[in-house]
């Protein structure tokens, strides 16, 4: 399942190389090049009973559609990461060449991965409420082609000029969080956006997501959190870490949220870790 324009146009070539390599391993395979957003989801969902393995060639968005289409962990997924951030591939140290992905297939070593449902959408990376979601919304507003890391830099600069934090009401597993909260991450990753480093105590398959509570959403505090993240010092400062299976976020004023880097809308946000995991091939 390949996005042909991923990797600045290398997706098509990489997918064909992987397809040929699978045949070389004696594995019958079929190559599907996605044509639009949602194509990988629809195709995987319609044909999931026909597969013993799915290879996802592209970015985190393609992988999320494959995970959502499969619905459970009965079929493992091999990933050839070619997107902008490739967050999960950084966490798991996945190879970025077809030859390396073929070696993963040959070894057939896999791990389970928790996923969550966020307002009806699947999340396997991080859901953000607050400043980072406002930046994602700005990226979407400005988008005229493939997204690069510079797209996010420009979006963050634009949001900085007008950002005003809004108090959030947060419940974790039915218990109200006391004290101020002005931003939140619900995460199952360590490398946020390939830039910030979150806590390496994260467990991929413990049935919980790491919940980062940002007690102060003003720009000086967010700058401090960003610096900590660059050096792997989160949680700390105005950022607190908890863990939960269910998260509910509400606010008096609309606050933007994103799901794995795709703009989702505005609060309220309800997240629940799914009882059915996904399975991914690892080194």
C-alpha positions as CSV (number, residue, x, y, z in Angstrom):
1,X,0.0,0.0,0.0
2,X,2.0,2.9,-1.3
3,X,1.7,6.7,-1.6
4,X,3.5,7.3,-5.0
5,X,4.3,10.9,-4.2
6,X,5.8,10.3,-0.7
7,X,9.5,11.0,-0.3
8,X,9.3,13.8,-2.8
9,X,8.2,11.5,-5.5
10,X,10.3,8.4,-4.5
11,X,7.2,6.5,-3.3
12,X,6.4,4.9,-6.6
13,X,10.0,3.7,-7.2
14,X,10.5,2.4,-3.6
15,X,7.2,0.6,-3.7
16,X,8.1,-1.2,-7.0
17,X,11.5,-2.1,-5.5
18,X,9.8,-3.6,-2.4
19,X,7.2,-5.4,-4.6
20,X,9.9,-7.0,-6.7
21,X,11.8,-7.9,-3.5
22,X,8.9,-9.7,-2.0
23,X,8.5,-11.8,-5.1
24,X,12.2,-12.6,-4.7
25,X,11.5,-13.9,-1.2
26,X,8.8,-16.2,-2.7
27,X,6.0,-14.1,-1.3
28,X,3.0,-13.4,-3.6
29,X,2.3,-9.7,-3.5
30,X,0.1,-7.0,-5.1
31,X,1.0,-3.3,-5.4
32,X,-1.6,-0.7,-4.8
33,X,-0.7,2.9,-5.4
34,X,-3.0,5.3,-3.5
35,X,-4.8,7.9,-5.5
36,X,-6.2,10.2,-2.9
37,X,-6.6,10.6,0.9
38,X,-8.6,7.7,2.3
39,X,-7.7,5.3,-0.5
40,X,-5.4,3.2,1.6
41,X,-8.1,3.0,4.3
42,X,-10.9,2.0,2.0
43,X,-8.7,-0.5,0.1
44,X,-7.3,-2.2,3.2
45,X,-10.7,-2.4,4.9
46,X,-12.3,-3.9,1.8
47,X,-9.6,-6.6,1.3
48,X,-8.1,-7.2,4.8
49,X,-9.3,-10.8,4.8
50,X,-7.1,-11.5,1.7
51,X,-3.8,-10.5,3.3
52,X,-1.2,-12.2,5.5
53,X,1.0,-9.0,5.6
54,X,0.5,-5.4,4.5
55,X,3.5,-3.2,3.6
56,X,2.9,0.5,4.1
57,X,5.1,2.7,1.8
58,X,4.8,6.4,2.6
59,X,4.4,8.6,5.7
60,X,2.5,8.4,9.0
61,X,-0.8,9.2,7.2
62,X,-0.6,6.2,4.9
63,X,0.3,4.0,7.9
64,X,-2.6,5.3,9.9
65,X,-5.0,4.5,7.1
66,X,-3.6,0.9,6.9
67,X,-3.9,0.5,10.7
68,X,-7.5,1.8,10.6
69,X,-8.4,-0.4,7.6
70,X,-7.1,-3.6,9.2
71,X,-9.1,-3.1,12.4
72,X,-7.0,-5.4,14.7
73,X,-3.6,-7.1,15.1
74,X,-4.3,-10.3,13.1
75,X,-2.3,-9.0,10.1
76,X,1.2,-7.5,10.7
77,X,2.4,-4.4,8.9
78,X,5.8,-3.8,7.4
79,X,6.7,-0.1,7.1
80,X,8.9,1.6,4.5
81,X,9.0,5.2,5.9
82,X,9.1,8.0,3.3
83,X,7.0,10.8,4.8
84,X,7.9,14.1,6.4
85,X,8.2,13.1,10.0
86,X,8.0,9.3,10.1
87,X,7.6,9.4,13.9
88,X,7.0,5.8,14.6
89,X,9.9,4.7,12.4
90,X,12.3,6.9,14.4
91,X,11.0,5.4,17.7
92,X,11.4,1.8,16.4
93,X,14.6,2.5,14.3
94,X,13.0,1.1,11.1
95,X,15.1,1.0,8.0
96,X,14.4,3.6,5.3
97,X,15.4,1.5,2.3
98,X,13.5,-1.3,0.6
99,X,16.3,-3.8,1.3
100,X,16.0,-3.2,5.0
101,X,12.2,-3.6,4.9
102,X,12.6,-6.9,3.1
103,X,14.9,-8.1,5.8
104,X,12.2,-7.2,8.4
105,X,9.8,-9.4,6.4
106,X,12.3,-12.2,6.2
107,X,12.9,-12.2,10.0
108,X,9.1,-11.7,10.8
109,X,9.8,-10.2,14.2
110,X,6.9,-8.0,15.4
111,X,5.6,-6.0,18.3
112,X,2.1,-5.0,19.4
113,X,1.1,-1.4,19.3
114,X,-1.7,0.4,21.2
115,X,-4.0,2.6,19.2
116,X,-6.8,5.0,20.4
117,X,-10.0,6.4,19.0
118,X,-10.2,10.2,19.1
119,X,-13.7,11.6,18.3
120,X,-14.2,8.6,16.0
121,X,-10.7,8.7,14.4
122,X,-7.8,6.4,14.9
123,X,-4.6,7.7,16.6
124,X,-1.4,5.7,17.1
125,X,1.1,8.6,17.5
126,X,-0.1,11.7,19.4
127,X,-3.2,13.8,19.8
128,X,-2.6,17.4,20.7
129,X,-4.9,20.0,22.1
130,X,-3.8,23.7,22.1
131,X,-0.8,25.4,20.6
132,X,0.5,22.5,18.5
133,X,-2.9,21.9,17.0
134,X,-3.2,25.6,16.1
135,X,0.1,25.2,14.2
136,X,-1.3,22.1,12.4
137,X,-4.4,24.0,11.4
138,X,-2.2,26.7,10.0
139,X,-0.2,24.2,8.0
140,X,-3.5,22.9,6.5
141,X,-4.7,26.4,5.7
142,X,-1.5,27.3,3.9
143,X,-1.0,23.9,2.1
144,X,-0.6,24.0,-1.6
145,X,1.4,20.8,-2.2
146,X,3.5,18.3,-0.2
147,X,4.2,19.2,3.4
148,X,7.8,19.7,4.5
149,X,9.3,20.5,7.9
150,X,9.6,24.1,6.7
151,X,5.8,24.1,6.4
152,X,5.6,23.6,10.2
153,X,8.3,26.2,10.9
154,X,6.3,28.8,9.0
155,X,3.0,27.8,10.6
156,X,4.5,28.0,14.1
157,X,5.9,31.5,13.4
158,X,2.4,32.6,12.3
159,X,0.6,31.1,15.3
160,X,3.1,32.7,17.7
161,X,2.0,36.2,16.7
162,X,-1.6,35.7,17.9
163,X,-1.6,32.8,20.4
164,X,-3.7,33.2,23.5
165,X,-4.1,30.1,25.7
166,X,-7.6,28.9,26.8
167,X,-8.2,27.0,30.1
168,X,-9.0,23.3,29.5
169,X,-11.2,21.0,31.7
170,X,-9.5,17.5,31.6
171,X,-10.7,14.2,32.9
172,X,-8.4,11.1,33.0
173,X,-10.2,7.8,33.4
174,X,-13.2,9.6,34.8
175,X,-11.3,11.7,37.3
176,X,-11.1,15.5,36.9
177,X,-7.6,16.9,36.8
178,X,-7.2,19.7,39.4
179,X,-5.4,22.9,38.7
180,X,-4.9,24.8,35.5
181,X,-4.3,23.0,32.2
182,X,-3.8,25.0,29.0
183,X,-2.5,22.3,26.6
184,X,-2.3,18.6,26.3
185,X,-0.6,15.7,24.4
186,X,-2.0,12.2,24.5
187,X,0.9,10.2,23.2
188,X,2.2,6.7,22.4
189,X,5.5,7.9,21.0
190,X,8.9,9.3,22.2
191,X,9.9,11.4,19.2
192,X,7.3,14.1,18.7
193,X,7.4,15.4,15.2
194,X,10.9,14.0,14.9
195,X,12.0,17.0,16.9
196,X,10.9,16.9,20.5
197,X,11.9,14.0,22.7
198,X,9.2,12.9,25.1
199,X,9.6,10.4,28.0
200,X,11.3,7.1,27.1
201,X,9.3,5.4,29.8
202,X,6.5,5.0,27.2
203,X,5.3,1.4,26.7
204,X,3.9,0.6,23.3
205,X,1.3,-2.0,24.4
206,X,0.4,-1.4,28.0
207,X,-3.2,-0.3,27.2
208,X,-2.4,3.3,28.2
209,X,-1.3,6.6,26.5
210,X,1.1,9.0,28.0
211,X,-0.8,12.2,28.9
212,X,1.3,15.4,29.0
213,X,-0.4,18.3,30.8
214,X,0.8,21.8,30.1
215,X,-0.1,23.8,33.1
216,X,0.9,27.1,31.5
217,X,0.1,27.8,27.9
218,X,1.7,31.2,27.7
219,X,4.5,31.6,25.2
220,X,7.4,31.9,27.7
221,X,6.3,28.6,29.4
222,X,5.8,26.9,26.0
223,X,9.3,28.0,25.0
224,X,10.7,26.4,28.1
225,X,8.8,23.2,27.4
226,X,10.2,23.2,23.8
227,X,13.7,23.6,25.0
228,X,13.3,20.8,27.5
229,X,11.9,18.6,24.7
230,X,14.9,19.3,22.4
231,X,17.2,17.9,25.1
232,X,14.9,15.0,26.2
233,X,14.0,16.6,29.5
234,X,10.2,16.1,29.4
235,X,8.2,16.0,31.6
236,X,9.5,19.0,33.6
237,X,8.9,22.7,34.2
238,X,5.2,23.4,33.5
239,X,4.7,20.0,31.8
240,X,3.4,17.1,33.9
241,X,3.1,13.4,32.8
242,X,0.3,11.1,33.7
243,X,-1.1,7.9,32.0
244,X,-4.6,7.0,31.2
245,X,-6.9,4.9,29.0
246,X,-9.6,7.5,28.6
247,X,-9.3,11.2,28.2
248,X,-11.9,13.9,27.9
249,X,-11.1,17.5,27.2
250,X,-13.6,20.4,27.2
251,X,-13.3,24.2,27.2
252,X,-15.5,27.2,27.4
253,X,-14.0,28.5,24.2
254,X,-13.2,26.5,21.1
255,X,-9.6,25.1,21.3
256,X,-8.1,23.3,18.2
257,X,-7.0,19.7,18.3
258,X,-5.1,17.4,15.9
259,X,-4.9,13.6,15.5
260,X,-1.5,12.3,14.5
261,X,-0.7,15.6,12.8
262,X,-4.0,16.0,10.9
263,X,-6.2,18.8,12.0
264,X,-9.3,17.4,13.8
265,X,-11.4,20.4,14.7
266,X,-12.1,22.0,18.1
267,X,-13.0,20.8,21.6
268,X,-14.6,18.8,23.0
269,X,-12.1,15.9,22.6
270,X,-12.7,12.3,23.7
271,X,-9.9,9.7,23.5
272,X,-10.1,6.1,24.4
273,X,-7.3,3.5,24.0
274,X,-8.7,0.6,22.0
275,X,-8.8,-3.0,23.3
276,X,-7.6,-4.2,19.9
277,X,-4.0,-3.4,19.1
278,X,-2.1,-3.4,15.8
279,X,1.1,-5.3,15.0
280,X,4.2,-4.0,13.2
281,X,7.4,-5.6,12.1
282,X,10.5,-4.4,13.9
283,X,14.3,-5.0,13.7
